[in-house]
Amino acid sequence: MDEREKRLKELEAKGVVATDENGIRVVDASLLQDPVRFRSQDNDERRKVGKERTKRKPRTSPLKPAAEESPEEEVEQKVLRPSEIKKREQLNKQFKKEFTMAEEDVPKGVGLDVGTSFLVAGRFEDDGKIHFSKMRDCFIQLEPKTAINAKFIKKGLDDRKAPYIEKDGSFYVLGEDAFVMANERHIVTRRPMHRGVLSPAEKEAFPILQELIKRIVGEPRVKGEQLIFSSPAKPIDAEFDQLFHQDMIRSFINSLGFDAHPMNEAEALAYSELLEEGLTGVAISCGAGMMNVAVLSAGDPVVTFSTSRSGDWVDQQAAIATNMTPSIVQQEKEDPDLDLMDPDPGNQVQAAIAVYYGNLLVYTLENIAHDLRSSPQLPKFKDPIPLVVAGGTSLPKGFIAKFEQALNAVDMPVEISEIRHAPDALHAVSNGLTLAASME
């Protein structure tokens, strides 16, 4: 009796294998204590060879999913995987090198969005993409009471790595750290900008803005590198001179070794977001200090203007209504949980922000409609045109829905095909400025 027949007899004795009335052998697998092997050594070797062939030339039907791998097959694949990964990583590195620009091929030029609330600078890097850096456009002044107090203030600022400058015995804390410290101390931040231009009431405005710009743009990569900075359009509801602001900014940036030129803020937004529409449409940059508007036809900004109410106006009105500081309101406005269409009913500040946003948008769109209607330069567009919005004031959830509500209440002299929010609303203006600065 061979080994196979002997094993079969053992299994019949245990009741694992039986023969039914038709002479067919039946196996009760639940009675097995260990796996049954009916294959000879030769069969096992052929199976191993078959596996190797399958591994080299996998075949799967396009109509059926591949069968699940056995643990044994997974082990074999894991043994082979490290070398494959290593080869793949080497190929990926070579591929990346092939598509990394040489330093001399990287487009030159800087786009600087000089906003009332944020400064945003854009530059092309060697991956062929525009990279951005931003800094909050504000500061606070710390006045030491004694010489010893000054040393400890300096140590405290250094420990938290806060950017600051020392001037006339005081410390001027800059950017985000100034904003955070102001809220900690329940004081109001100071800004070098007001309504999109240098603040006439802030004596430290220009020195602080110079320091902020210098920190964010760094040094030119080549002598006379072109830098295009944003500038507001003439407001239709206020009287102030933006030309003085332009000249001061341009003069300082030129002193850093750049070749500086101003560009209308909303025009830059259009260059960033209306390329697929042939640079035809309406662009509204919703900054902290102003709403800047541009109407373009085939890349030509035929109508540009601004209104003097924007995010800061919302902060001020909501602060008065809730007896809070504008900085606290601004912090609440930047909370990702704020929804302008559904503010938290238990949050008085959120409720006030939603109300004043509605007022702001109706006011802005009514002024836009009036100015466009009275403008002799407004083209007669054959088809409806898109309207794109961006800027820090447009960031809260529900802004576009609120905007659509306000637009439905206003009789616009141009037909709008869609209202679109720039995908990267905070960087969109800087993106357009950078594209313009890099053009040869």
C-alpha positions as CSV (number, residue, x, y, z in Angstrom):
1,M,0.0,0.0,0.0
2,D,1.5,3.3,-1.1
3,E,1.6,6.5,1.1
4,R,-1.4,8.0,-0.7
5,E,-3.7,4.9,-0.1
6,K,-2.5,4.6,3.5
7,R,-3.4,8.3,4.2
8,L,-6.8,7.8,2.5
9,K,-7.6,4.8,4.8
10,E,-6.7,6.8,7.9
11,L,-9.1,9.6,6.8
12,E,-11.9,7.1,6.1
13,A,-11.4,5.6,9.5
14,K,-11.8,9.1,11.1
15,G,-14.9,9.8,9.0
16,V,-13.3,12.6,7.2
17,V,-13.6,10.8,3.8
18,A,-16.7,8.8,2.9
19,T,-18.3,7.4,-0.2
20,D,-22.0,8.2,-1.0
21,E,-24.6,6.0,-2.7
22,N,-23.4,7.0,-6.1
23,G,-19.8,6.0,-5.4
24,I,-18.6,9.6,-5.1
25,R,-16.0,10.4,-2.5
26,V,-17.2,13.1,0.0
27,V,-14.8,15.1,2.3
28,D,-15.9,16.6,5.7
29,A,-13.3,19.3,6.1
30,S,-14.6,20.3,9.5
31,L,-13.0,17.1,11.0
32,L,-9.5,17.9,9.6
33,Q,-6.9,18.6,12.3
34,D,-4.2,19.6,9.8
35,P,-4.1,20.3,6.0
36,V,-4.5,17.4,3.6
37,R,-1.7,17.1,0.9
38,F,-2.6,14.9,-2.0
39,R,0.1,16.3,-4.3
40,S,3.4,14.5,-4.8
41,Q,6.7,16.2,-4.7
42,D,6.8,16.3,-8.5
43,N,3.4,18.0,-8.6
44,D,4.6,20.5,-6.1
45,E,7.6,21.4,-8.2
46,R,5.4,21.9,-11.3
47,R,3.2,24.1,-9.3
48,K,6.2,26.2,-8.2
49,V,7.3,26.5,-11.8
50,G,3.7,27.5,-12.8
51,K,3.8,30.2,-10.1
52,E,7.1,31.6,-11.5
53,R,5.5,31.8,-15.0
54,T,2.4,33.5,-13.7
55,K,4.6,36.0,-11.8
56,R,6.6,36.8,-14.9
57,K,3.6,37.1,-17.2
58,P,0.5,38.1,-15.2
59,R,-2.8,37.7,-17.1
60,T,-6.0,39.2,-16.1
61,S,-9.3,39.5,-17.9
62,P,-10.4,43.0,-18.7
63,L,-13.9,41.9,-17.6
64,K,-13.0,40.2,-14.3
65,P,-11.2,41.5,-11.3
66,A,-7.9,39.8,-10.5
67,A,-8.1,37.1,-7.9
68,E,-6.9,37.9,-4.4
69,E,-3.3,37.0,-3.8
70,S,-2.5,34.2,-1.4
71,P,-0.3,35.0,1.6
72,E,2.5,32.9,-0.1
73,E,2.3,35.1,-3.2
74,E,2.3,38.2,-1.0
75,V,5.5,37.1,0.6
76,E,7.2,36.5,-2.7
77,Q,6.2,40.0,-3.9
78,K,7.4,41.6,-0.7
79,V,10.8,40.0,-1.3
80,L,11.0,41.5,-4.7
81,R,9.5,44.9,-3.8
82,P,12.5,46.7,-2.2
83,S,14.7,46.6,-5.3
84,E,11.8,47.7,-7.4
85,I,11.2,50.7,-5.1
86,K,14.8,51.6,-5.2
87,K,14.8,51.6,-9.0
88,R,11.6,53.6,-9.1
89,E,13.0,56.2,-6.7
90,Q,16.1,56.6,-8.8
91,L,13.9,57.1,-11.9
92,N,11.8,59.6,-10.0
93,K,14.9,61.6,-9.0
94,Q,16.1,61.6,-12.6
95,F,12.7,62.7,-13.8
96,K,12.6,65.5,-11.3
97,K,16.0,66.7,-12.3
98,E,15.0,66.8,-15.9
99,F,12.1,69.1,-15.0
100,T,13.9,71.3,-12.5
101,M,14.8,74.6,-14.1
102,A,18.4,75.9,-14.1
103,E,18.8,79.1,-12.1
104,E,19.3,81.2,-15.3
105,D,16.1,79.8,-16.8
106,V,13.8,80.6,-13.9
107,P,11.5,83.6,-14.9
108,K,12.6,86.8,-13.1
109,G,10.2,89.3,-11.6
110,V,8.4,89.9,-8.4
111,G,4.7,90.6,-7.8
112,L,3.9,92.4,-4.6
113,D,0.4,92.9,-3.4
114,V,0.6,95.9,-1.0
115,G,-2.6,95.4,0.9
116,T,-4.1,97.2,3.9
117,S,-4.2,94.0,5.9
118,F,-1.6,91.8,4.2
119,L,1.5,92.0,2.1
120,V,1.9,89.1,-0.4
121,A,4.9,88.6,-2.6
122,G,5.1,86.1,-5.4
123,R,8.1,84.7,-7.4
124,F,8.8,81.9,-9.8
125,E,11.0,79.1,-8.4
126,D,12.9,76.4,-10.1
127,D,9.9,74.0,-10.2
128,G,8.3,76.4,-12.7
129,K,5.6,77.5,-10.2
130,I,4.9,80.8,-8.4
131,H,5.6,80.6,-4.7
132,F,4.2,83.1,-2.2
133,S,5.2,84.7,1.1
134,K,2.9,86.9,3.1
135,M,3.1,89.1,6.1
136,R,0.3,90.8,8.1
137,D,0.5,94.6,7.5
138,C,0.4,95.9,11.0
139,F,2.4,96.7,14.1
140,I,2.3,97.6,17.8
141,Q,4.6,99.8,19.8
142,L,6.1,98.7,23.1
143,E,7.6,101.5,25.2
144,P,9.9,100.3,28.0
145,K,9.4,101.9,31.4
146,T,13.0,101.5,32.5
147,A,16.3,100.3,31.0
148,I,16.0,97.0,32.7
149,N,12.4,96.6,31.4
150,A,13.8,97.2,27.9
151,K,16.2,94.3,28.2
152,F,13.5,92.0,29.3
153,I,11.1,93.1,26.5
154,K,13.9,92.4,24.1
155,K,14.5,89.0,25.6
156,G,10.8,88.2,25.5
157,L,10.5,89.1,21.8
158,D,13.6,87.2,20.9
159,D,12.3,84.1,22.7
160,R,9.1,84.1,20.7
161,K,11.0,84.9,17.5
162,A,8.8,87.9,16.9
163,P,10.0,90.3,14.1
164,Y,10.6,93.8,15.5
165,I,12.6,96.9,15.0
166,E,14.1,99.2,17.7
167,K,13.6,102.9,17.2
168,D,13.9,105.9,19.6
169,G,13.9,103.7,22.6
170,S,10.7,101.7,21.6
171,F,10.1,98.3,20.2
172,Y,7.9,98.0,17.1
173,V,6.6,94.5,16.8
174,L,5.6,93.6,13.2
175,G,3.2,91.3,11.4
176,E,1.3,88.3,12.8
177,D,3.0,88.6,16.2
178,A,1.8,92.2,16.5
179,F,-1.7,91.0,15.8
180,V,-1.6,88.2,18.4
181,M,0.0,90.4,21.0
182,A,-2.6,93.1,20.5
183,N,-5.4,90.7,21.1
184,E,-3.6,89.3,24.2
185,R,-3.3,92.9,25.6
186,H,-6.8,94.0,24.4
187,I,-5.3,96.8,22.4
188,V,-5.7,97.8,18.7
189,T,-2.9,97.2,16.2
190,R,-1.6,100.1,14.2
191,R,-1.3,100.0,10.4
192,P,0.9,101.8,8.0
193,M,-1.9,101.6,5.4
194,H,-5.4,103.0,5.5
195,R,-7.9,102.5,2.7
196,G,-5.3,101.0,0.4
197,V,-2.7,103.8,0.7
198,L,-0.2,105.1,3.3
199,S,-2.0,106.2,6.4
200,P,-1.8,110.0,6.7
201,A,-2.6,109.8,10.4
202,E,0.2,107.4,11.2
203,K,3.6,109.1,11.6
204,E,5.4,105.7,11.6
205,A,3.6,104.5,8.5
206,F,6.3,104.7,5.9
207,P,9.3,103.5,8.0
208,I,7.2,100.5,9.2
209,L,6.0,99.7,5.6
210,Q,9.5,100.0,4.4
211,E,10.7,97.4,6.9
212,L,7.8,95.0,6.1
213,I,8.4,95.3,2.3
214,K,12.2,94.7,2.8
215,R,11.5,91.6,4.8
216,I,9.1,90.1,2.4
217,V,10.7,90.7,-1.0
218,G,14.4,90.3,0.0
219,E,17.0,91.2,-2.5
220,P,16.7,91.2,-6.3
221,R,18.0,88.1,-8.1
222,V,19.5,90.2,-10.8
223,K,20.2,93.9,-10.9
224,G,17.1,95.9,-11.7
225,E,14.8,92.9,-11.4
226,Q,11.3,94.0,-12.3
227,L,8.9,94.3,-9.4
228,I,5.2,95.2,-10.0
229,F,3.2,96.3,-7.0
230,S,-0.5,96.7,-6.5
231,S,-2.1,100.1,-6.3
232,P,-5.7,101.1,-5.7
233,A,-7.8,102.9,-8.3
234,K,-9.3,106.3,-7.7
235,P,-12.2,105.9,-5.3
236,I,-15.7,107.0,-6.4
237,D,-17.0,107.7,-2.9
238,A,-14.0,109.4,-1.1
239,E,-11.3,112.0,-1.7
240,F,-7.7,111.1,-1.3
241,D,-4.6,111.0,-3.5
242,Q,-3.3,107.5,-4.4
243,L,-0.5,109.0,-6.6
244,F,1.5,110.1,-3.6
245,H,1.3,106.6,-2.3
246,Q,2.4,105.1,-5.6
247,D,5.5,107.4,-5.8
248,M,6.6,106.7,-2.3
249,I,6.3,102.9,-2.7
250,R,8.1,103.0,-6.0
251,S,10.9,105.2,-4.8
252,F,11.6,102.9,-1.8
253,I,11.4,99.6,-3.8
254,N,13.8,101.1,-6.4
255,S,16.2,101.9,-3.6
256,L,16.4,98.1,-2.9
257,G,17.7,97.5,-6.4
258,F,14.5,96.6,-8.1
259,D,12.8,98.2,-11.1
260,A,9.4,99.0,-9.6
261,H,6.1,99.7,-11.4
262,P,2.5,100.1,-10.1
263,M,-0.5,98.2,-11.4
264,N,-4.2,98.5,-10.6
265,E,-5.1,95.8,-8.1
266,A,-8.2,94.6,-9.8
267,E,-6.5,94.6,-13.2
268,A,-3.9,92.2,-11.7
269,L,-6.6,90.0,-10.4
270,A,-8.1,89.8,-13.9
271,Y,-4.7,88.8,-15.4
272,S,-4.6,85.9,-12.8
273,E,-8.2,84.6,-13.1
274,L,-9.7,85.6,-16.5
275,L,-7.1,84.1,-18.9
276,E,-9.5,81.3,-20.0
277,E,-12.1,83.9,-20.9
278,G,-9.8,85.9,-23.1
279,L,-9.2,88.4,-20.3
280,T,-12.8,89.7,-20.6
281,G,-15.0,90.2,-17.6
282,V,-15.3,92.0,-14.3
283,A,-12.7,91.6,-11.5
284,I,-13.3,92.8,-7.9
285,S,-10.5,92.7,-5.4
286,C,-12.0,92.7,-1.9
287,G,-9.3,94.0,0.3
288,A,-9.4,95.2,3.9
289,G,-9.3,98.9,3.0
290,M,-11.1,99.1,-0.4
291,M,-13.0,97.3,-3.0
292,N,-11.1,97.6,-6.3
293,V,-13.0,97.1,-9.6
294,A,-11.9,96.6,-13.2
295,V,-13.8,95.8,-16.3
296,L,-11.7,94.3,-19.0
297,S,-12.3,93.7,-22.7
298,A,-9.7,91.4,-24.4
299,G,-7.1,92.3,-21.8
300,D,-7.7,96.1,-21.8
301,P,-8.9,97.5,-18.5
302,V,-11.5,99.9,-20.0
303,V,-13.1,100.9,-16.6
304,T,-11.3,100.9,-13.2
305,F,-12.3,102.5,-9.9
306,S,-12.6,101.6,-6.2
307,T,-15.0,102.1,-3.3
308,S,-13.8,103.1,0.2
309,R,-15.7,100.5,2.2
310,S,-14.5,97.0,2.7
311,G,-13.3,94.6,5.4
312,D,-12.1,97.2,7.8
313,W,-15.5,99.0,7.6
314,V,-17.1,95.7,8.7
315,D,-14.7,95.3,11.6
316,Q,-15.3,98.9,12.8
317,Q,-19.1,98.7,12.6
318,A,-19.3,95.3,14.2
319,A,-16.9,96.4,17.0
320,I,-19.1,99.4,17.8
321,A,-22.2,97.2,17.8
322,T,-20.7,94.6,20.1
323,N,-18.4,96.8,22.2
324,M,-15.3,94.9,21.1
325,T,-12.1,96.0,19.5
326,P,-11.7,95.8,15.7
327,S,-8.9,93.4,16.2
328,I,-11.1,91.0,18.1
329,V,-13.8,91.3,15.4
330,Q,-11.1,90.6,12.7
331,Q,-10.0,87.5,14.6
332,E,-13.6,86.3,14.7
333,K,-14.1,87.1,11.0
334,E,-11.0,84.9,10.2
335,D,-12.4,82.0,12.1
336,P,-13.0,79.1,9.6
337,D,-16.3,78.2,11.5
338,L,-17.9,81.6,10.6
339,D,-20.6,81.2,8.0
340,L,-22.0,84.5,6.7
341,M,-25.2,82.8,5.6
342,D,-25.7,80.9,8.9
343,P,-23.8,82.7,11.8
344,D,-23.8,81.1,15.2
345,P,-27.0,82.6,16.9
346,G,-25.2,82.5,20.3
347,N,-22.3,84.5,19.0
348,Q,-23.1,88.2,18.9
349,V,-19.9,89.2,17.0
350,Q,-20.6,86.7,14.2
351,A,-24.2,87.9,13.9
352,A,-22.9,91.5,13.6
353,I,-20.3,90.5,11.0
354,A,-23.0,88.8,8.9
355,V,-25.3,91.9,9.0
356,Y,-22.6,94.3,8.0
357,Y,-21.3,92.1,5.3
358,G,-24.7,92.2,3.7
359,N,-24.7,96.0,4.0
360,L,-21.2,96.3,2.5
361,L,-22.0,94.1,-0.5
362,V,-25.2,96.0,-1.4
363,Y,-23.5,99.3,-1.0
364,T,-20.5,98.2,-3.2
365,L,-22.6,96.7,-6.0
366,E,-25.0,99.7,-6.1
367,N,-21.9,102.0,-6.5
368,I,-20.4,99.7,-9.1
369,A,-23.7,99.7,-11.1
370,H,-24.1,103.5,-10.9
371,D,-20.5,104.1,-12.0
372,L,-20.6,101.6,-14.8
373,R,-23.9,102.9,-16.1
374,S,-22.5,106.4,-16.2
375,S,-19.2,105.5,-17.8
376,P,-18.8,106.3,-21.5
377,Q,-15.9,103.7,-21.7
378,L,-18.1,100.7,-20.8
379,P,-18.2,98.3,-23.7
380,K,-21.4,96.8,-25.0
381,F,-20.6,93.1,-24.6
382,K,-22.2,90.7,-27.0
383,D,-22.4,87.9,-24.5
384,P,-22.7,87.8,-20.7
385,I,-19.4,88.1,-19.0
386,P,-17.9,86.4,-15.8
387,L,-17.4,88.3,-12.6
388,V,-14.5,87.1,-10.4
389,V,-13.8,88.1,-6.8
390,A,-10.8,87.6,-4.5
391,G,-9.0,89.2,-1.5
392,G,-9.0,88.6,2.2
393,T,-12.5,90.1,2.7
394,S,-13.9,87.4,0.4
395,L,-12.5,84.5,2.5
396,P,-15.4,83.8,5.0
397,K,-17.6,80.9,4.2
398,G,-20.9,82.0,2.6
399,F,-19.3,85.1,0.9
400,I,-20.3,84.1,-2.6
401,A,-23.9,83.2,-1.6
402,K,-24.1,86.6,0.2
403,F,-22.6,88.3,-2.9
404,E,-25.2,86.6,-5.2
405,Q,-28.0,87.8,-2.9
406,A,-26.8,91.4,-3.1
407,L,-26.3,91.2,-6.9
408,N,-29.9,90.0,-7.4
409,A,-31.0,93.2,-5.6
410,V,-29.0,95.5,-8.0
411,D,-29.7,96.4,-11.6
412,M,-26.3,95.9,-13.2
413,P,-25.7,97.5,-16.7
414,V,-23.8,94.4,-17.8
415,E,-25.1,90.8,-17.9
416,I,-23.1,88.5,-15.6
417,S,-22.7,84.9,-16.7
418,E,-21.3,83.6,-13.4
419,I,-19.9,84.8,-10.1
420,R,-16.6,83.0,-9.5
421,H,-14.4,82.9,-6.4
422,A,-10.7,82.8,-7.1
423,P,-9.4,79.4,-5.9
424,D,-6.5,81.0,-4.1
425,A,-8.3,84.2,-3.1
426,L,-5.5,85.6,-0.8
427,H,-2.7,85.2,-3.4
428,A,-4.6,85.8,-6.6
429,V,-3.6,89.5,-7.0
430,S,0.0,88.7,-6.3
431,N,-0.2,85.9,-8.8
432,G,-1.4,88.3,-11.6
433,L,1.3,90.8,-10.6
434,T,4.0,88.1,-10.8
435,L,2.8,86.9,-14.2
436,A,3.0,90.5,-15.4
437,A,6.4,91.1,-13.8
438,S,7.9,88.0,-15.5
439,M,6.8,88.9,-19.0
440,E,9.7,89.9,-21.2
